[in-house]
Structure formats: structure tokens, C-alpha cells
Amino acid sequence: MLNEHIVKDIAELHARLLDHHPVLQGHVSYFIKEFEEKRGDREKERLEKMSREINTMNKTLLPESLDAMQVYLANVSAKLKVATEVCHKIEEKGNNVETSILEEGRERRNKDWETYTNMQLNKCEQIDEDFEEQIKTLHRHYNELEDKLTNSSNLAAQ
């Protein structure tokens, strides 16, 4: 029981000393009231002035801007079409030049390839001829050695 009284007293002290919610609420509502009274008319006047200016702009500047935009837009559109056509012509010329350059490169590479393959064939034929010549030379050499061997064995047998 004593504990309950102590807890109650502490809660009451806390509410009186540290709980500022009601005081803050009063200050906030006072500030809002003052703000609305002082600024309300000024804001309303500013909004009305802005509304008048916007209506004036809609009546005068908007039609003028639309007319000017149509004139300049047609001009810009025509220039854009001309520029697009020029770009297409340049692109076609570039493609034609690229195609001719590519064709020339292909032809040159084909000629180079044919030259290379012919050189390789000639080298292969030369190597084959040299090889055949070497084989004939070796056959002659071994035939001579065999003849000498048979002659020397015939002489030794006699």
C-alpha cells in the first residue's frame, strides 16, 4: 500500500514538473491563431493578385506565344527536314564509299591470298624436287657402297 502511494506521488510530480504537453498545446494554438489573423489577409491578397496576373497572362501572352510558336515551329520543322535529307545523303555517300573501299580491300586480299598460295605451292614443289634429288643421290650412294661391298667380298673369297 505504501508502495502504491509512493508511485502515485511520483507520477503526480512527474506530470507537474516534466509533462509540458498541455502548455505546449496552448502555445501552439495561440501561435496558429495569431498567424491566421496577421497573415491571413496578406496571403489572400497575394493569391488574388497572382490570380489576376495569371488571367492576364492567359488572355494576352498565351495567344501571342502560341502564334509565335506556330510560326517558328513551322520554320524549324522545315529546316529540320532539310537537315535530315542532307544527313541521309551524307550517309548514303558514306555507305557507297565504305562499300567500294571494302570491295577493293576484298579484291586486294584475294590477290594476296592467291599469290601466297602460289608461292607455297612453288615452295612445296621445290622441296619435293629437292627431296627426290636427295633420294636419288642416296640410292646411288648406297648402290655404289653395295657394289663395293660385293666386289670386296668377291675379292676376299678368291
C-alpha positions as CSV (number, residue, x, y, z in Angstrom):
1,M,0.0,0.0,0.0
2,L,2.8,2.3,0.9
3,N,4.4,1.5,-2.5
4,E,1.2,2.5,-4.3
5,H,1.2,5.9,-2.6
6,I,4.8,6.4,-3.5
7,V,4.2,5.5,-7.1
8,K,1.2,7.9,-7.2
9,D,3.2,10.7,-5.8
10,I,6.0,10.2,-8.2
11,A,3.6,10.1,-11.1
12,E,2.0,13.4,-9.9
13,L,5.4,15.0,-9.5
14,H,6.4,13.9,-13.0
15,A,3.2,15.2,-14.5
16,R,3.6,18.6,-12.8
17,L,7.3,19.0,-13.5
18,L,8.1,17.2,-16.7
19,D,4.8,16.8,-18.7
20,H,4.7,20.0,-20.8
21,H,2.1,18.8,-23.3
22,P,-0.8,20.9,-22.1
23,V,1.4,24.1,-22.0
24,L,2.8,23.4,-25.5
25,Q,-0.6,22.8,-26.8
26,G,-1.7,26.2,-25.6
27,H,1.3,27.9,-27.1
28,V,0.7,26.2,-30.5
29,S,-3.0,27.1,-30.6
30,Y,-2.1,30.7,-29.7
31,F,0.6,30.9,-32.4
32,I,-1.8,29.5,-35.0
33,K,-4.5,32.0,-34.1
34,E,-2.0,34.9,-34.3
35,F,-0.6,33.6,-37.6
36,E,-4.1,33.3,-39.1
37,E,-5.1,36.8,-38.0
38,K,-2.0,38.6,-39.2
39,R,-1.1,36.6,-42.3
40,G,-4.5,35.5,-43.5
41,D,-5.4,38.8,-45.2
42,R,-1.9,39.3,-46.7
43,E,-1.9,35.7,-48.2
44,K,-5.4,36.2,-49.5
45,E,-4.4,39.5,-51.2
46,R,-1.3,37.8,-52.7
47,L,-3.3,34.9,-54.0
48,E,-5.9,37.3,-55.6
49,K,-3.0,39.3,-57.2
50,M,-1.4,36.2,-58.6
51,S,-4.8,35.0,-59.9
52,R,-5.3,38.4,-61.7
53,E,-1.7,38.2,-63.2
54,I,-2.3,34.6,-64.4
55,N,-5.6,35.6,-66.0
56,T,-3.9,38.5,-67.7
57,M,-1.1,36.2,-69.0
58,N,-3.7,33.7,-70.2
59,K,-5.5,36.4,-72.2
60,T,-2.5,38.2,-73.7
61,L,0.7,36.3,-73.5
62,L,-0.6,32.8,-74.2
63,P,-2.2,33.6,-77.6
64,E,0.9,35.6,-78.6
65,S,3.2,32.8,-77.6
66,L,1.1,30.3,-79.5
67,D,1.1,32.4,-82.7
68,A,4.9,32.9,-82.4
69,M,5.4,29.2,-81.7
70,Q,3.4,28.2,-84.8
71,V,5.4,30.5,-87.0
72,Y,8.8,29.5,-85.6
73,L,7.8,25.8,-85.3
74,A,7.0,25.6,-89.0
75,N,10.3,27.3,-89.8
76,V,12.2,24.9,-87.5
77,S,10.3,21.9,-88.9
78,A,11.3,22.9,-92.5
79,K,14.9,23.3,-91.5
80,L,14.9,20.0,-89.7
81,K,13.5,18.2,-92.8
82,V,16.3,19.8,-94.9
83,A,18.9,18.8,-92.4
84,T,17.5,15.3,-92.2
85,E,17.7,15.0,-96.0
86,V,21.3,16.2,-96.0
87,C,22.2,13.7,-93.3
88,H,20.6,10.9,-95.4
89,K,22.6,11.9,-98.5
90,I,25.8,12.0,-96.5
91,E,25.0,8.6,-95.0
92,E,24.4,7.1,-98.5
93,K,27.6,8.6,-99.8
94,G,29.4,7.2,-96.8
95,N,27.9,3.8,-97.3
96,N,28.8,3.8,-101.0
97,V,32.4,4.9,-100.2
98,E,32.6,2.2,-97.5
99,T,31.2,-0.4,-99.8
100,S,33.8,0.5,-102.6
101,I,36.6,0.6,-100.0
102,L,35.5,-2.8,-98.7
103,E,35.3,-4.3,-102.2
104,E,38.8,-3.0,-103.0
105,G,40.1,-4.5,-99.8
106,R,38.5,-7.8,-100.5
107,E,39.9,-7.9,-104.0
108,R,43.4,-7.0,-102.7
109,R,43.2,-9.7,-100.0
110,N,42.1,-12.3,-102.6
111,K,45.0,-11.4,-104.8
112,D,47.4,-11.5,-101.9
113,W,45.9,-14.9,-100.9
114,E,46.3,-16.3,-104.4
115,T,49.9,-15.0,-104.5
116,Y,50.6,-16.6,-101.1
117,T,49.1,-19.9,-102.0
118,N,51.0,-20.0,-105.4
119,M,54.2,-19.2,-103.5
120,Q,53.5,-22.0,-101.1
121,L,52.8,-24.4,-103.9
122,N,56.0,-23.5,-105.7
123,K,58.0,-23.9,-102.4
124,C,56.3,-27.3,-101.9
125,E,57.2,-28.4,-105.4
126,Q,60.8,-27.2,-105.0
127,I,61.0,-29.1,-101.7
128,D,59.6,-32.2,-103.3
129,E,62.1,-31.9,-106.2
130,D,65.0,-31.4,-103.7
131,F,63.7,-34.4,-101.7
132,E,63.6,-36.6,-104.9
133,E,67.0,-35.5,-105.8
134,Q,68.3,-36.3,-102.3
135,I,66.7,-39.8,-102.5
136,K,68.3,-40.5,-105.9
137,T,71.6,-39.3,-104.6
138,L,71.3,-41.6,-101.6
139,H,70.2,-44.6,-103.8
140,R,73.2,-44.1,-106.0
141,H,75.5,-43.8,-103.0
142,Y,74.1,-47.0,-101.4
143,N,74.2,-48.8,-104.7
144,E,77.9,-47.8,-105.0
145,L,78.5,-49.0,-101.5
146,E,76.7,-52.2,-102.2
147,D,78.8,-52.7,-105.4
148,K,82.0,-52.0,-103.5
149,L,80.9,-54.4,-100.7
150,T,80.1,-57.2,-103.2
151,N,83.4,-56.6,-105.1
152,S,85.4,-56.6,-101.9
153,S,83.6,-59.8,-100.7
154,N,84.3,-61.4,-104.2
155,L,87.9,-60.4,-103.9
156,A,88.1,-61.8,-100.4
157,A,86.5,-65.1,-101.5
158,Q,89.0,-65.6,-104.3
